[in-house]
Amino acid sequence: STIKISNNNNIKSENESNNLLSYKIYDNTNSDSLKILLEINSSNGIEYIKEKDGSIIYGNSKNKIALDYTCSINKEETIIVKEVGNKEKTENFTISEIGSPDYPFIINTAEELLNIQNTDYNLLNIDSKTVCYKLGSNIDLSTIENWTPIGTQKNPFVGTLDGDGHTISNLNFNNTSESNVGLFGYSSATIKNIKLENFTITGKDTVGALVGTLIGTIDNIEANNIIINGSENNIGGLVGTCTSLSSISNCTVNATIQGTNNIGGICGYANYYNCYTDLHISNNYANVELSGTTNVGGILGYLYVYDSIYYRDDYRVQNLYIEKNYTTGNNICSGNNIGGIVGKIDEYGINTPYSTAYGSHHYFYIHINNSYSEMKLTSQGNNIGGILGYGYIYVNGRVDYQYKRYDIIIENSFTTSEITGNDYVGTIAGHLYKYSRESGSDSFITLKNLYGTGKITSAGTNIGFLGKAIQEGYTAITISSSNCYYVPETTGLSTSDSYGTSKNYQNMFTQNEFTSWDFNTIWIIEEGVTMPYLRNIQKPNQVNKTQ
């Protein structure tokens, strides 16, 4: 049989067939072998043991004998045991590679989860950054009065945790002076395939049900009956803050989330500061009740991009994807920058003073695509949009030695959100602003294959398909719109708009009305029955014909 790790401290393991053998590791400095204390246990008593070199150790009918034993990793070992009253028994066993994907550390209890980082990796001679864990059962945290988040800034949680479809439930945390709060405080790990149920978390800032600060990967997390309260900023349904090198994909959140600034149904704040890897927040669904002040979004509250590092002759293309997301629920706020998918985007391309990085070219593309929101948006402030609240691009470069291009691209998305705001209120976006400071820089905002049908209510004058669009600087007209539509009968908007084409409600149910849209791989329309909707989401009721 194979001896596998069966408890969290990974020091003792049982033979799976009959519990005759167990062992304790005491030296793994050699990458090919383990020095272990091998224990032989028998309720009948042990007459003798034959080791692999043929030597015999007499047991004198003892119930337990411990041997110093050196064995190879991942190779079969043999030992013969003669119990009192029984024939000789040959035990074949293999001690497998510890913490590998094939033989992860198994977590079964709340205590084991809480102490997941307490393994002596030096003793086990494994790299903690690649170690693998797996949940072996559902874990109920209700016996822990105030949870201690796993991982700190100095010692983040690392490796891979696979929930294997199991549920972690009944987490409670209440400390309004504590930041970086969640099941995990800081995580650089890959965390996947876990269900979260009945979490109630109250913290200061950077708070999420799963992770406070993420510098890693989250995939296939389902969170239900989640209550998140943050007294300050960066509050999310799953993640408080994610930084560069992060991705959040295939997650579902049903939650009530409250904070001040940077509040999101999936993530509160994404900080992409001088990093050259792509970012993915993709294929997520948030059914959430959001309340906050500024920068509040159904998926992401605030995305901040800052690029100021340049090297001679470098050529970089970065893509930040917020795609295939779907939001429902309510977003009720008192301030600015409120969106059905993203609250606010700031994108800065800064030329370092006195830089000599001749020949550098940087291209940053932020994509919001294949997404849908029916989230009801209500705010007393400005910059309210069915997809994006406020998008801002500032870029400067020198045509003689540095070229920069920074884009926001919103495409293949739609919204049925009812939207109420003070001013700068738009079916798709509340306020878009781009500025190119010097002739060696370009910034573009592209709108393509979009539509909105939700009622717009505002006392202001800046309302429309876009509430307000401003473009300044050296570049020519660079906020462009193509194949974008809205319905005056349902939105309450006029039939004239600079960036959207008005379409009669009855025409929204005819495929030929949507020229150049991809109905083979992206969109679906049931002729005469539904408006277009995305293939990557479940059909919303709001697209069905009602008139």
Secondary structure, 3 states (H helix, E strand, C coil): CEECCCCCCCCEEEECCCCCEEEEEEECCCCCEEEEEEEEEEEEEEEEEECCCCCEEEEEEEEEEEEEEEEEECCCEEEEEEECCCCEEEEEEEECCCCCCCCCEEECCHHHHHCCCCCCHHHHCCCHHHCEEEECCCEECCCCCCCCCECCCCCCECCEEECCCCEEECCEEECCCCCCECCEEEECCEEEEEEEEEEEEEECCCECCCEEEECCEEEEEEEEEEEEEECCCCEECCEEEEECCCEEECCEEEEEEECCEEEECCEEEEEEECCCCCEEEECCEEEEEEEECEEEECCEEEEEEEECCCCCCCEEEEEEEEECCEEEEEEEECCCCEECCEEEEEEEECCCCCCCCCCEEEEEEEEEECCEECCEEEECCEEEECCEEEEEEEECCECCCEEEEEEEEEEEEEECCCEEECEEEEEEEEEEEEEECCCCEEEEEEEEEEEECCCEEECCCCEEEEEEEEEEECCCCCEEEEEEEECHHHHCCCCCCCCCEECCHHHHHCHHHCCCCCCCCCEECCCCCECCEECCCCCCHHHECCC
